[in-house]
Amino acid sequence: MGTHLVLVVLLSICSLSFSQECIRQLQENVDFPGTDIKFIYAADVEHCQQLCTQHPSCLFFTFLRADWSRDNRVFYCYLKKTDSGKPNVQTSVLGVTSGYSLKSCNPEADPCLSKVYQNVDFFGADYRTFFTADYEECQRACTHDPSCQFFTFVNGVFSTPEKIRYKCHLKFSWSVPRTDIVVKKAGVTSGFSHNTALSQVSKAACEGKVFPSIDIPGSDIENFPAASPEHCQALCSAHHSCTFFTYSSNGNKCYLKDNKNEMVMVAKQGATSGLPARFCQLDNNWVKVPQVGVDFKGSDIRFELMDDADTCQRTCSQDPNCQFYTYVSNSFPDSTNRRRCYLKRVITMPNPPKVTKLANVVSGFHLRNCV
């Protein structure tokens, strides 16, 4: 009886994140002070709410609007949580808007961000620029380029320097899930939701080209933890500058590389290299293969007690918020963590690295999710 009571209490605690009441209303000029997880930039309060919804542990937030005047922290989105799921304190503050995660509201996995923002700059993350007539054409270009997540357009009356008037800046942020930490660990199994989008959606199917036991040294632009060579290939395919990759099974590292002039391959055990896929749908059957003895650490939404890894995987696939999971088996040394299924996710919606005020520019997002 005592053991049963402990399990009930544990389940009630870990279920907080998905038993919250659905609260869509925003509270203008109300601050939820303290209990911050982190801050990120957002274009407006609705964007901040969507970012909170996609963050694994955010339950509510406070956004500093463009009319915030106490200091220069405009467009700051503070992600927050408490054990109760509600703010400990609410205070009246001009220039802020607060609200709640939409995790319990059956949110869209890929929301349409159709607004454009006058006199707002999405600063940084540029990968391509060109001149065009208006921001509508700039947004269309962003929508048709799979690498583009957001843009900033400089209009025809921009003051200084005049030579960048009518310039369209296409910008990149990650749109596929990236696991924070991947480590080998006995007694655990990890994997992905079968509904996780890890490559661009296209009618044209294709098979990726990989080279087992081959390393392509040098030309690294970024490296990330990855579960497999196929996961690494999906990351390379999503990155605008990746021309080829090397995956190291010793450390589960994915090395994205950029060299448009040559590709020098050398034999190396434990390495797998390959090429990205462009404008086609990669075969994602590898997503359905569980990674035995691999732990995806962090990014937890919640955990539930389950009997096996297959049930954990099905639970993740049925939960629209879950992108990947880790299951702790009965053979795990620490008995307190056994039978736990950890459901996980990361932010994959467009997320500018910085948002600032700037006269005579227009910023916005791609419209691929708005059809």
PEZI-V849907 format. One record per pair of residues at least 6 apart in sequence whose C-alpha atoms are under 8 Angstrom apart, sorted by sequence separation. I is the first residue (numbers start at 1). GAP is how many residues later the second one is. If there is no record, write none. Layout:
BEGIN
[[I;GAP] [I;GAP]]
END
This chain:
BEGIN
[[42;6] [52;6] [53;6] [68;6] [81;6] [82;6] [132;6] [142;6] [143;6] [226;6] [236;6] [247;6] [248;6] [306;6] [316;6] [317;6] [332;6] [41;7] [52;7] [67;7] [142;7] [158;7] [236;7] [247;7] [316;7] [331;7] [52;8] [66;8] [142;8] [157;8] [236;8] [246;8] [247;8] [316;8] [330;8] [52;9] [64;9] [65;9] [66;9] [142;9] [156;9] [236;9] [245;9] [246;9] [316;9] [328;9] [329;9] [330;9] [64;10] [65;10] [154;10] [155;10] [156;10] [245;10] [246;10] [328;10] [329;10] [49;11] [64;11] [65;11] [154;11] [155;11] [245;11] [246;11] [328;11] [329;11] [49;12] [63;12] [64;12] [139;12] [154;12] [155;12] [233;12] [244;12] [245;12] [313;12] [327;12] [328;12] [48;13] [63;13] [64;13] [138;13] [153;13] [154;13] [232;13] [243;13] [244;13] [312;13] [327;13] [328;13] [63;14] [138;14] [153;14] [154;14] [232;14] [242;14] [243;14] [244;14] [312;14] [327;14] [48;15] [62;15] [63;15] [138;15] [153;15] [232;15] [242;15] [243;15] [312;15] [326;15] [327;15] [350;15] [61;16] [62;16] [152;16] [153;16] [241;16] [242;16] [243;16] [325;16] [326;16] [61;17] [62;17] [135;17] [151;17] [152;17] [229;17] [241;17] [243;17] [325;17] [326;17] [45;18] [61;18] [135;18] [151;18] [152;18] [229;18] [309;18] [325;18] [44;19] [60;19] [61;19] [134;19] [151;19] [177;19] [228;19] [308;19] [309;19] [324;19] [325;19] [45;20] [59;20] [60;20] [135;20] [150;20] [151;20] [236;20] [250;20] [309;20] [323;20] [324;20] [37;21] [44;21] [58;21] [59;21] [60;21] [134;21] [149;21] [150;21] [176;21] [177;21] [221;21] [228;21] [249;21] [301;21] [308;21] [322;21] [323;21] [324;21] [58;22] [59;22] [148;22] [149;22] [150;22] [176;22] [232;22] [248;22] [249;22] [322;22] [323;22] [58;23] [59;23] [148;23] [149;23] [176;23] [232;23] [248;23] [322;23] [323;23] [57;24] [147;24] [148;24] [149;24] [228;24] [247;24] [248;24] [321;24] [60;25] [147;25] [148;25] [208;25] [227;25] [229;25] [246;25] [247;25] [59;26] [60;26] [68;26] [69;26] [149;26] [226;26] [246;26] [247;26] [52;27] [59;27] [60;27] [68;27] [225;27] [226;27] [246;27] [316;27] [67;28] [68;28] [122;28] [142;28] [225;28] [226;28] [245;28] [246;28] [32;29] [33;29] [48;29] [66;29] [122;29] [216;29] [224;29] [225;29] [244;29] [245;29] [296;29] [297;29] [312;29] [32;30] [65;30] [122;30] [138;30] [216;30] [223;30] [224;30] [244;30] [245;30] [296;30] [31;31] [44;31] [64;31] [65;31] [121;31] [138;31] [215;31] [223;31] [224;31] [244;31] [245;31] [295;31] [308;31] [43;32] [45;32] [64;32] [65;32] [134;32] [138;32] [214;32] [223;32] [243;32] [244;32] [307;32] [309;32] [42;33] [63;33] [64;33] [133;33] [135;33] [198;33] [222;33] [223;33] [243;33] [306;33] [41;34] [42;34] [62;34] [63;34] [132;34] [221;34] [222;34] [242;34] [305;34] [306;34] [41;35] [42;35] [62;35] [63;35] [131;35] [132;35] [199;35] [220;35] [221;35] [222;35] [305;35] [306;35] [40;36] [41;36] [62;36] [131;36] [132;36] [198;36] [220;36] [221;36] [304;36] [305;36] [39;37] [40;37] [61;37] [62;37] [130;37] [131;37] [198;37] [220;37] [221;37] [303;37] [304;37] [39;38] [40;38] [60;38] [61;38] [129;38] [130;38] [199;38] [200;38] [219;38] [220;38] [303;38] [304;38] [39;39] [40;39] [60;39] [61;39] [129;39] [130;39] [199;39] [218;39] [219;39] [236;39] [237;39] [303;39] [17;40] [38;40] [39;40] [60;40] [61;40] [129;40] [219;40] [236;40] [237;40] [302;40] [303;40] [37;41] [38;41] [59;41] [60;41] [128;41] [129;41] [233;41] [237;41] [301;41] [302;41] [17;42] [36;42] [37;42] [38;42] [59;42] [127;42] [128;42] [233;42] [234;42] [300;42] [301;42] [302;42] [36;43] [37;43] [58;43] [126;43] [127;43] [128;43] [182;43] [229;43] [233;43] [300;43] [301;43] [36;44] [37;44] [126;44] [127;44] [180;44] [181;44] [182;44] [229;44] [233;44] [300;44] [301;44] [35;45] [36;45] [126;45] [127;45] [180;45] [182;45] [299;45] [300;45] [34;46] [35;46] [125;46] [126;46] [178;46] [179;46] [298;46] [299;46] [35;47] [124;47] [125;47] [178;47] [179;47] [216;47] [217;47] [299;47] [52;48] [53;48] [125;48] [178;48] [216;48] [217;48] [234;48] [52;49] [53;49] [54;49] [216;49] [217;49] [49;50] [52;50] [53;50] [215;50] [216;50] [49;51] [50;51] [214;51] [215;51] [35;52] [45;52] [49;52] [50;52] [214;52] [215;52] [45;53] [49;53] [214;53] [215;53] [33;54] [146;54] [213;54] [214;54] [32;55] [213;55] [214;55] [32;56] [33;56] [213;56] [215;56] [230;56] [32;57] [33;57] [213;57] [214;57] [215;57] [216;57] [32;58] [33;58] [213;58] [214;58] [215;58] [31;59] [32;59] [176;59] [212;59] [213;59] [214;59] [30;60] [31;60] [212;60] [213;60] [30;61] [31;61] [211;61] [212;61] [30;62] [31;62] [176;62] [210;62] [211;62] [29;63] [30;63] [175;63] [210;63] [211;63] [29;64] [30;64] [174;64] [210;64] [227;64] [20;65] [29;65] [31;65] [174;65] [209;65] [210;65] [29;66] [30;66] [31;66] [32;66] [47;66] [208;66] [209;66] [16;67] [29;67] [30;67] [31;67] [184;67] [208;67] [209;67] [227;67] [16;68] [17;68] [28;68] [29;68] [30;68] [172;68] [183;68] [208;68] [16;69] [28;69] [29;69] [182;69] [183;69] [208;69] [27;70] [28;70] [182;70] [207;70] [26;71] [27;71] [206;71] [26;72] [27;72] [26;73] [25;74] [26;74] [43;74] [206;74] [208;74] [24;75] [25;75] [204;75] [205;75] [206;75] [207;75] [208;75] [23;76] [24;76] [204;76] [205;76] [206;76] [207;76] [23;77] [24;77] [202;77] [203;77] [204;77] [205;77] [206;77] [23;78] [24;78] [202;78] [203;78] [205;78] [23;79] [200;79] [201;79] [202;79] [22;80] [200;80] [201;80] [22;81] [200;81] [22;82] [23;82] [199;82] [200;82] [21;83] [22;83] [199;83] [20;84] [18;85] [19;85] [17;86] [18;86] [198;86] [147;91] [146;92] [147;92] [147;93] [194;93] [193;94] [194;94] [192;95] [193;95] [191;96] [192;96] [191;97] [191;98] [192;98] [191;99] [190;100] [191;100] [189;101] [190;101] [189;102] [190;102] [189;103] [190;103] [188;104] [189;104] [190;104] [188;105] [189;105] [190;105] [187;106] [188;106] [189;106] [190;106] [186;107] [188;107] [185;108] [186;108] [184;109] [185;109] [184;110] [185;110] [183;111] [184;111] [182;112] [183;112] [127;113] [182;113] [183;113] [181;114] [182;114] [183;114] [181;115] [182;115] [180;116] [181;116] [179;117] [180;117] [181;117] [179;118] [180;118] [180;119] [179;120] [189;120] [193;120] [192;121] [193;121] [191;122] [195;122] [193;123] [194;123] [192;124] [193;124] [192;125] [196;127] [195;128] [196;128] [193;129] [193;130] [192;131] [193;131] [192;132] [193;132] [146;133] [191;133] [192;133] [190;134] [191;134] [190;135] [191;135] [190;136] [189;137] [190;137] [188;138] [189;138] [188;139] [189;139] [188;140] [189;140] [187;141] [188;141] [187;142] [187;143] [187;144] [188;144] [187;145] [177;146] [186;146] [187;146] [179;167] [177;168] [178;168] [177;169] [177;170] [177;171] [176;172] [175;173] [174;174] [175;174] [174;175] [175;175] [174;176] [173;177] [173;178] [173;179] [150;200] [149;201] [158;201] [150;202] [158;202] [157;203] [158;203] [156;204] [155;205] [154;206] [155;206] [154;207] [155;207] [153;208] [154;208] [152;209] [153;209] [152;210] [153;210] [109;211] [152;211] [109;212] [151;212] [152;212] [150;213] [151;213] [106;214] [150;214] [151;214] [150;215] [151;215] [149;216] [150;216] [149;217] [103;218] [148;218] [143;222] [142;223] [143;223] [142;224] [143;224] [144;224] [139;225] [143;225] [139;226] [140;226] [125;227] [135;227] [139;227] [140;227] [124;228] [125;228] [139;228] [123;229] [124;229] [122;230] [123;230] [124;230] [122;231] [123;231] [122;232] [123;232] [122;233] [123;233] [121;234] [122;234] [120;235] [121;235] [120;236] [121;236] [120;237] [121;237] [111;238] [119;238] [120;238] [110;239] [119;239] [120;239] [119;240] [121;240] [118;241] [119;241] [120;241] [121;241] [122;241] [57;242] [118;242] [119;242] [120;242] [121;242] [56;243] [57;243] [118;243] [119;243] [120;243] [56;244] [57;244] [118;244] [119;244] [56;245] [117;245] [118;245] [116;246] [117;246] [116;247] [117;247] [116;248] [115;249] [116;249] [114;250] [115;250] [113;251] [114;251] [113;252] [114;252] [113;253] [114;253] [113;254] [112;255] [112;256] [113;256] [114;256] [112;257] [113;257] [111;258] [112;258] [110;259] [111;259] [54;267] [75;280] [75;281] [74;282] [17;284] [17;285] [15;287] [14;288] [15;288] [56;288] [14;289] [15;289] [56;289] [14;290] [55;290] [56;290] [54;291] [55;291] [56;291] [66;291] [54;292] [55;292] [11;293] [54;293] [11;294] [54;294] [54;295] [51;296] [51;298] [42;309] [41;310] [42;310] [41;311] [41;312] [43;312] [40;313] [41;313] [42;313] [41;314]]
END
